[in-house]
């Protein structure tokens, strides 16, 4: 991230700026629903930014659906097949990508219905959530948030990476979850999300973010 010139901004202005960008965003697949990634470790709280952008879109008369990947994790029997703290499983095996394609991205293809499922599985209870489907009207934006989003071939029209330096990530990650830190180091090395994303946000100080647009 240090290779990129960053400028200070407030979270409120950031939400407004991203919402304004989404108003003119044309889906690359020619469909009716722009799809946006809010990529970042849980400690970076990318879901908070997605929710902020959704509110900024709402006041501008645009509908959106905020969906977190934590609602599309595999059952515990699969996530913990190699132990509760297996880095490789966390990095590449926890997310049910098939369910995301089926329940979220598929309905938003050009010939889709717009009928998406906000979540499928509750990792706390290890049961299906039974959340009802919602219909995203044409022009409505998908705002998907979670870690490692740029590791998959998801058809995003805009990617936002909320990044933390290794020191900030360690400080802001609960001790019980610090076994996941090597997975994020690997993600930075193998994928370089800060360079790949269309918008990079550094959130080391949660009160004073900085960003870079491409």
Buried (B, 14 or more C-beta within 10 A) or exposed (E): BEEBEBEEBEBEEBBBBBBEBBBEBEBEBEBBBBBBBBBBBBBBBBBBBBBBBBBBBEEEEBBBBBBBBBBBBBEBEEBBEEEEEBBEBBBBBBBBBEBBBBBBBBBBBEEBEBEBBBBBBBBEEEEEEEEEEBEBEEBBBBBBBBBBBBBBEBBBBBBBBBBBBEEBBBEBBEEEEEBBBEBBEBBBEEBBBBEEBBBBBBBBEBEEBBBBEE
